[in-house]
Amino acid sequence: MNIIVKNTYFIREMEFAADKVWALLSDFGTLDWLLVEHKLEVTGDGSPGTVRILKIEGAEPVWEVLLAKDVATRTLSYAVPVGLQFPVANYSATMKIEATGKGSSRLNWHSTWFTANDEDAETAMTEILRIYNVLADGIETVLGKAA
């Protein structure tokens, strides 16, 4: 079997302070910025090893495991061992929030994953970037309402 290792990079400039964005994203026990109807089951206290199971009607549950969280660098890493809706394996990602000014920040989202062929890699890359865009839109929507 042919295995292809891929990386996805996503950057979104935001007109919100880094601490505000981090406050929203760093709580692994919530997904308030996911703007679709969903249920979330969480096992753990928000430290590495915490598992959240995302349930959206009509889709398989998605299991996410918190791998690391660093408050000082505003970095959160997680893996998705079960439930991805596109052809990848060993998906893991890191989200990092950087301050770019007094009231602005940059969301850096990087993921690494395996796939079996170039066609699956292209499908997965397109879907991952689409999801990151939708989620970043949700982050901005939630923070905009709170402002």
HELIX and SHEET records of a PDB file:
HELIX    1   1 ALA A   18  LEU A   25  1                                   8    
HELIX    2   2 ASP A  118  ALA A  146  1                                  29    
SHEET    1   A 7 ILE A   4  MET A  14  0                                        
SHEET    2   A 7 SER A 104  THR A 115 -1                                        
SHEET    3   A 7 ALA A  89  GLY A 101 -1                                        
SHEET    4   A 7 THR A  75  VAL A  82 -1                                        
SHEET    5   A 7 VAL A  62  ASP A  70 -1                                        
SHEET    6   A 7 VAL A  51  LYS A  55 -1                                        
SHEET    7   A 7 LYS A  39  THR A  43 -1                                        
END                                                                             
